[in-house]
Amino acid sequence: MPLAAAVALGVALNWPRLPAAAPASAPPEQFSATRALVPLAPWATAPRPTGSPAHAAVLDSLSATLTATGFEVRRELSPDGRLVNLVAAAPGAPVGGVWLTAHSDSVPRGPGAADDGLGLAVVTEAARALSVGGVPAGLHVLITDGEELGLYGAKAHVAADRAASGEGERASRLVLNVEARGTEGPAYMFQTAGTEGELLQAWRESGCRAQATSLAHSIYAVLPNDTDFTIFRRAGWWGYDFALIDGAWRYHTPEDTLANLSPASVQAVGDCVTGLARAWLGRELGLGEPKPEAARVYAQVGGVTVEAPGWAVRLAAALPLLLLRPSRRVLAGAGAWALALVAAIGLAIFTMAPLAAFWPGFATRPAEALHPYPLFGFAVALGLGCAVGAFRALRRFSPIGGWLDLAAVGAAATAIFLPAAGYALVPGAWASALRARGHERAAVAAALAAGLLLGPVLLGACVGLTSRMLPVLAVLPLLTVGWLLPRGAAIGNQPRPQPRGP
C-alpha cells in the first residue's frame, strides 16, 4: 500500500542514530565515552544506597577525579548530616555559571550503572574535556545525594544556596542534568527551564543531536515523575534535563549493569552536555525569570532541531478541514472508532492477564524484563486489527469515510488547541482529509511527513511505557495512524446493488 510505504520511509529517514563511542585516544578537548566509562568499572558493580560504605567509596572516587582535573571540591552536608553532596568549581569561582549535575546514590536492589552511573560518567568526563587548559571560572559540578530517597540532596543544596546567596546569583545558573530510566538507545532531552527561545538558540549552536521535542516536554510536564532538575527548576534556575529511556525494563533492577550500558548512548549524552556547556560558557549569563513568549513548537528531524511558530502549526492544522463536507457518516465513523478503541483496550488487558497470573511480580516490580519491540509490533497489529474488525462488525453503518473525517477533525483540533504537543498529528489530518475526498495519491506526501514526525514519538512511547502499559500502546495506532486503514476494509464502503426494473 503506497500510504503505508510512505509512512515506513518517513520513519526510516528520521530513525534516531547514535554516534560511535569516541576512543580513549580522542583529542583531550573531545568527550570520549571510552574514557568516561573507565572510572565506573571499580564501583558500578554493586548497589550504593545513601549512607552505605559503597556510596562513601564512590564519593571518594568522584572527589579524587574532580580534584585531579583541577576543581576545588567541597562536601556539602544536609542539616541532619545524613546526606553528602559534592560541589566542585575553580578556586574562587562565583556561584553563577554552568552547572553539570548528576546523583551519586542508587537503589538498594540495583548497581545503578545507568541510574545514575551514566550521569556521573558524563559529568566527570565533560568537566575534564571542558577544563583542558584550566577549569573555566563559570563551570561547576554538583553531585547530589539522596535522589532515590526523594530528591533530598537537591533540596538541601537549594536550601543552602538560598541561605548563602541572593536571588540574582541563584537565577544565574544554567543546569545540565543527566538521568537515566534505561540503559541504551538515543539520548532524550525531555525537560527545560527558562525562556525557550534562548534555550533553543544555544541548543542549535551546540550541535546537540539528542531527541528533543515540544511534545515530550508537554507530556512530561503533566506526569508525576520527577528528577533533581525539578527542584532546580522550581528554584528559578535555567537548564536542560537529559535521560536514556531505552532498556527501561532494566531500570531499578539488578540488570542495570555496566555491561548493559551502551557506550554509544553515553557518547550521545556526553556530546550534548559538552556542547551545550561550551555554548553557554561563551554567553553572558544574565539569566532571570523566563520571558513570556508564545508556545514554541520543535522536533528532531534527521538530527536537526526544526522549529515552527504556534500560529503556523494551527494554520496548517485548520486548512485540511476545508476539504471535508459535513455528513452523518462522521457519527457512524465515531461509532466504529469507539468500538475499536474498547476492543483494543479489552484485548490488551486480556493478553496481560496470563502474565500477571504466571508472573506474580509483573504488576509490582519497577520495570519488567519483557523487551518492548516485539510487544510494540503486537500492539500496532492489535490496534489496527481492532479497527478493521470494528468496520466489518458494523458493516454498512460505518463507512470508512466517516472514520477519515473523524480522524482529520480530531488531529486538527488537537494541533489547534495544543500546538506544542499536537504538531505531530498535522500530517495525519491532511492525509485523512485528502483520503476522505478521494485524493489517495496526494495523501502519500502527507503520509511521508507523518512518518517523519511520528516515528521518534512512537519509538519513545514504546520504550518509555514498557509492557505494563500494553493497553495504552494498543490504542496509540488508532490515535496516530488510524487513517492508514484500507478503504476496502469496510463492507459498507462497497456500492449497494441497485434493484432491477421489471
C-alpha positions in Angstrom: 0.0 0.0 0.0 1.6 3.3 -1.0 0.5 5.1 2.1 2.0 2.5 4.4 5.2 2.5 2.4 5.4 6.3 2.7 5.0 6.2 6.5 7.6 3.5 6.7 10.0 5.6 4.6 9.5 8.6 6.8 10.1 6.6 10.0 13.3 5.1 8.5 14.6 8.6 7.4 14.1 10.0 10.9 15.1 7.0 13.0 17.4 8.1 15.8 21.0 7.3 15.0 23.7 7.0 17.7 27.3 8.2 17.3 30.2 5.8 17.7 31.8 5.9 21.1 35.0 8.0 20.8 38.1 6.1 21.8 40.4 6.8 24.7 42.9 8.3 22.2 40.4 11.0 21.1 41.6 14.7 21.4 41.6 15.8 25.1 39.0 18.5 24.5 36.6 16.0 23.0 34.2 14.0 25.1 35.0 10.3 25.0 32.6 7.6 26.2 35.5 5.2 26.4 37.3 7.4 28.8 34.1 8.2 30.7 33.3 4.6 31.4 36.7 3.6 32.8 36.1 5.1 36.4 32.8 3.3 36.6 34.3 -0.2 36.4 35.5 -0.5 40.0 32.2 0.6 41.7 29.3 0.2 39.2 29.0 -3.5 40.1 27.1 -3.3 43.4 24.3 -1.1 44.9 25.4 2.2 46.6 22.4 3.4 48.5 22.7 6.6 50.6 24.8 6.1 53.8 26.3 2.8 52.7 30.1 2.1 52.6 29.8 1.6 48.8 28.3 5.0 48.5 31.1 6.6 50.6 33.7 4.9 48.4 32.0 6.4 45.3 32.1 9.9 46.7 35.8 9.5 47.5 36.5 8.3 43.9 34.5 11.2 42.4 36.2 13.7 44.6 39.6 12.5 43.6 38.7 12.5 39.9 37.4 16.1 40.0 40.4 17.3 42.1 42.8 15.8 39.6 41.0 17.7 36.9 41.7 21.0 38.7 38.5 21.6 40.6 38.2 22.6 44.2 35.8 20.1 45.7 33.9 20.6 48.9 31.5 18.3 50.7 28.1 19.8 51.5 26.2 18.1 54.3 22.5 18.2 54.8 21.3 19.8 58.1 20.8 16.3 59.6 24.3 15.2 58.4 22.9 12.1 56.6 23.4 13.4 53.0 26.6 14.4 51.3 26.6 16.5 48.1 29.8 17.2 46.2 30.2 20.7 44.9 33.2 21.5 42.6 34.4 24.6 40.9 37.5 26.6 40.1 39.1 28.1 43.2 37.3 31.4 44.0 34.7 31.0 41.2 31.4 32.8 41.6 28.1 30.9 42.2 26.6 31.7 38.8 27.5 29.8 35.6 27.1 26.4 34.1 26.4 23.5 36.5 26.8 19.9 35.4 24.6 17.8 37.7 24.0 14.1 38.5 23.3 12.0 41.6 25.6 9.6 43.3 23.2 7.1 45.1 21.5 4.1 43.6 18.5 2.0 44.7 19.3 -0.9 47.1 18.5 -3.6 44.6 20.5 -2.4 41.6 24.1 -1.4 40.9 22.9 1.7 39.1 25.4 1.7 36.2 23.0 3.8 34.2 20.9 5.3 37.1 22.9 7.3 37.7 26.3 6.0 36.8 25.6 7.4 33.3 25.3 10.9 34.8 28.4 10.6 36.9 30.4 9.4 33.9 29.1 12.1 31.6 29.5 14.9 34.2 33.1 14.0 35.1 34.3 13.4 31.6 32.6 16.5 30.3 34.1 18.5 33.1 37.6 17.2 32.1 37.1 18.0 28.4 35.9 21.5 29.2 38.8 22.1 31.6 41.7 21.4 29.2 44.0 24.4 29.8 42.3 25.1 33.1 38.9 25.0 34.8 36.7 27.8 33.4 35.6 30.2 36.1 31.9 29.7 35.2 32.0 25.9 35.3 30.6 24.0 38.3 29.8 20.4 39.1 27.2 19.2 41.6 26.9 15.6 42.6 23.7 15.2 44.7 22.9 12.6 47.3 19.5 11.1 48.2 17.9 11.4 44.8 16.4 7.9 45.1 15.0 8.7 48.5 13.1 11.8 47.3 15.4 14.3 45.7 16.7 15.2 49.2 20.2 16.2 48.2 19.0 18.6 45.5 16.5 20.1 48.1 19.3 20.5 50.6 21.6 22.2 48.1 18.9 24.7 47.0 18.1 25.5 50.6 21.8 26.1 51.4 22.1 28.3 48.3 19.1 30.4 49.4 20.7 30.9 52.8 24.1 31.9 51.4 23.4 34.0 48.3 21.0 36.5 46.8 18.2 36.0 44.3 20.3 37.3 41.4 23.1 34.8 41.9 20.6 31.9 42.2 18.9 32.8 39.0 22.1 32.9 37.0 22.6 29.2 37.0 22.3 27.1 33.8 21.9 23.4 34.8 22.7 20.4 32.6 21.2 17.4 34.5 21.8 13.8 33.4 19.5 11.0 34.5 18.5 7.5 33.3 15.4 5.4 33.1 17.1 3.0 30.7 20.5 1.8 29.7 20.7 2.3 25.9 19.2 4.0 22.9 19.1 7.6 21.9 19.6 10.5 24.3 16.4 12.3 25.2 16.2 16.0 26.3 12.7 15.9 27.9 12.5 19.0 30.1 13.7 22.6 30.1 13.6 25.5 32.4 13.9 29.1 31.3 13.0 31.1 28.2 12.7 28.5 25.4 13.8 30.9 22.7 17.2 31.4 24.3 17.5 27.7 25.3 16.8 26.6 21.7 19.2 29.1 20.2 22.0 27.7 22.4 20.8 24.2 21.5 21.3 24.8 17.8 24.7 26.3 18.4 25.8 23.3 20.5 25.2 20.8 17.6 23.3 18.5 20.0 21.5 15.7 18.2 19.6 14.3 21.1 15.9 13.7 20.7 14.2 16.9 21.8 10.5 17.7 21.0 8.0 20.1 22.4 5.6 17.0 22.5 7.8 15.2 25.0 8.2 18.4 27.1 4.4 18.9 27.1 3.7 15.2 28.1 6.4 15.2 30.8 5.0 18.4 32.3 1.8 16.6 33.3 3.4 13.3 34.5 4.0 12.7 38.2 7.7 11.8 37.5 10.5 13.9 39.0 14.3 14.3 38.8 16.7 16.6 40.6 16.0 19.0 37.8 12.5 19.5 39.1 14.0 21.1 42.3 16.4 23.3 40.3 13.6 24.5 38.0 11.4 25.4 41.0 14.4 27.4 42.4 14.4 29.6 39.2 17.4 28.1 37.6 17.5 27.5 33.8 18.6 24.4 32.1 18.0 21.1 30.3 17.2 17.6 31.6 18.7 14.5 29.8 18.0 10.8 30.1 18.1 7.4 28.4 14.8 5.5 28.3 15.5 2.5 26.0 16.2 -0.6 28.1 13.7 0.7 30.7 13.0 -2.9 31.7 16.4 -2.8 33.5 15.5 0.3 35.4 16.0 -0.1 39.2 16.8 -3.8 38.8 20.0 -6.0 39.1 20.2 -5.8 35.3 21.3 -2.1 35.5 24.9 -3.1 35.0 27.9 -1.7 33.2 27.7 -4.5 30.6 24.2 -3.3 29.7 25.1 0.4 29.5 25.6 1.3 25.8 28.8 3.3 25.1 27.2 4.8 22.1 24.4 6.2 24.3 26.9 7.6 26.7 28.6 9.3 23.8 25.3 10.8 22.6 24.5 12.3 26.0 28.1 13.4 26.6 28.4 15.2 23.2 25.2 17.2 24.1 26.2 18.1 27.6 29.7 19.2 26.5 28.4 21.1 23.5 25.8 22.9 25.5 28.2 23.7 28.3 30.5 25.3 25.7 27.7 27.3 24.1 26.5 28.7 27.5 30.1 29.3 28.9 30.6 31.7 25.9 27.5 33.7 26.8 26.7 36.4 29.2 24.7 34.6 31.9 22.3 37.2 33.0 19.5 34.7 33.5 16.4 35.7 35.4 12.7 34.9 35.3 11.7 33.3 31.9 10.4 35.8 29.5 6.8 35.4 28.4 6.6 34.2 24.9 4.3 32.2 22.6 4.5 28.4 22.8 7.5 27.0 21.0 6.9 24.0 18.7 10.1 22.0 17.9 11.0 18.5 16.9 14.1 16.5 15.7 14.2 15.7 12.0 17.3 14.0 10.8 19.2 15.0 13.9 18.3 18.7 13.3 16.0 20.7 15.6 13.2 22.1 13.4 11.1 24.9 14.9 7.8 26.4 13.9 5.7 29.2 15.4 2.5 28.1 17.1 0.3 30.1 14.7 1.8 28.3 11.7 1.0 24.9 13.2 -2.6 26.0 13.9 -3.0 27.2 10.3 -1.5 24.0 8.9 -4.0 22.0 11.0 -7.0 24.1 10.1 -6.6 24.1 6.4 -7.4 20.4 5.7 -10.7 20.9 7.4 -11.8 22.9 4.4 -11.7 19.7 2.3 -14.3 18.0 4.5 -18.0 18.0 4.0 -20.5 17.8 6.9 -22.1 14.3 6.9 -23.9 11.9 9.1 -21.2 9.3 8.2 -18.9 11.0 10.8 -21.2 9.7 13.5 -21.0 6.2 12.1 -17.2 6.6 11.9 -17.1 7.7 15.5 -19.1 4.6 16.5 -16.6 2.3 14.7 -13.7 4.2 16.3 -15.2 3.8 19.8 -15.8 0.1 19.2 -12.2 -0.3 18.0 -10.8 1.6 21.0 -12.8 -0.5 23.5 -11.8 -3.7 21.7 -8.1 -2.8 21.7 -8.0 -2.0 25.4 -10.0 -5.1 26.3 -7.8 -7.4 24.3 -4.7 -5.9 25.7 -5.9 -6.4 29.2 -6.9 -9.9 28.4 -3.4 -10.5 27.0 -1.8 -9.2 30.2 -3.9 -11.4 32.5 -1.8 -14.6 31.9 1.4 -12.6 32.6 0.0 -11.4 35.9 -1.2 -14.9 36.8 2.0 -16.8 36.0 4.4 -14.0 37.0 3.3 -12.6 40.3 5.8 -9.7 40.3 4.8 -8.5 36.9 2.4 -5.8 38.2 4.6 -4.7 41.1 8.2 -4.6 40.0 9.6 -1.2 39.0 10.2 -2.4 35.4 9.8 -5.7 33.6 12.2 -7.8 31.6 10.0 -8.1 28.5 11.7 -6.5 25.6 9.3 -3.9 24.2 10.0 -4.1 20.4 8.1 -7.3 19.7 5.4 -6.2 22.1 5.1 -2.9 20.2 4.7 -4.7 16.9 1.9 -6.7 18.6 0.3 -3.6 19.9 0.3 -2.0 16.5 -1.3 -5.1 14.9 -3.8 -5.3 17.8 -4.9 -1.6 17.4 -5.2 -1.6 13.6 -6.7 -5.1 13.6 -9.4 -4.0 16.0 -10.1 -1.0 13.7 -10.6 -3.4 10.7 -12.7 -5.7 12.9 -14.9 -2.8 14.0 -15.7 -1.7 10.5 -16.5 -5.3 9.4 -18.7 -5.7 12.5 -20.7 -2.5 11.9 -20.8 -3.2 8.1 -22.8 -0.6 6.2 -23.4 1.6 9.3 -19.8 2.7 9.5 -18.2 3.7 6.1 -14.5 4.3 6.0 -15.2 7.9 5.0 -16.7 8.6 8.4 -13.6 7.4 10.2 -11.4 9.6 8.0 -13.5 12.7 8.6 -13.3 12.0 12.4 -9.5 11.4 12.2 -9.0 14.7 10.4 -11.1 16.7 12.8 -9.6 15.1 15.9 -6.0 15.6 14.7 -6.6 19.2 13.6 -8.4 20.1 16.8 -5.5 18.7 18.9 -3.0 20.7 17.0 -5.0 23.9 17.0 -5.6 23.9 20.8 -2.2 22.3 21.8 0.2 23.1 19.0 3.3 22.2 21.1 2.0 18.6 21.5 -0.3 18.2 18.5 2.1 19.2 15.8 2.9 15.6 15.1 -0.7 14.9 14.1 -0.9 17.7 11.5 0.3 15.4 8.6 -2.3 12.8 9.6 -5.0 15.4 9.5 -4.0 16.2 5.9 -3.8 12.5 5.0 -7.2 11.9 6.5 -8.9 14.8 4.7 -7.3 14.0 1.4 -8.3 10.4 1.6 -11.9 11.4 2.6 -12.1 13.4 -0.6 -10.7 10.5 -2.7 -7.2 12.0 -3.3 -5.2 8.9 -2.4 -2.1 10.0 -4.4 -1.9 13.4 -2.8 -2.2 11.8 0.6 1.1 9.9 0.1 3.2 13.1 0.7 1.3 13.7 3.9 1.9 10.1 5.0 5.6 10.6 4.4 5.6 13.7 6.7 3.6 11.8 9.3 6.2 9.1 9.4 9.0 11.7 9.8 7.3 13.2 12.8 5.6 10.2 14.4 8.5 7.7 14.2 10.6 9.1 17.1 7.4 9.8 19.1 6.1 6.2 18.8 9.6 4.8 19.5 9.9 6.9 22.7 6.4 5.9 23.7 7.2 2.2 23.1 10.3 2.0 25.2 9.1 4.5 27.8 5.8 3.0 28.6 7.0 -0.6 28.7 4.9 -3.8 28.8 2.7 -2.9 31.7 1.2 -0.2 29.6 0.1 -2.5 26.8 -3.5 -1.1 26.7 -2.1 2.4 26.0 0.3 1.0 23.4 -2.6 -0.8 21.7 -4.6 2.4 21.2 -1.7 4.6 20.0 -2.0 3.3 16.4 -5.7 4.3 16.4 -4.8 7.8 17.6 -1.9 8.4 15.3 -2.0 6.3 12.1 -5.6 5.0 12.1 -6.1 6.8 8.8 -3.9 4.1 7.2 -6.9 1.7 7.3 -7.5 0.4 3.7 -10.6 1.9 2.1 -11.8 -1.6 1.2 -11.7 -2.7 4.9 -15.3 -1.7 5.4 -18.0 -3.7 3.7 -20.1 -0.5 3.9 -17.6 1.1 1.5 -18.8 -1.1 -1.3 -21.6 0.2 -3.6 -25.0 -1.2 -2.8 -26.6 -3.3 -5.5 -29.3 -1.4 -7.4 -32.7 -3.1 -7.8 -33.6 -4.1 -11.3 -36.7 -2.9 -13.0 -39.4 -5.3 -14.3 
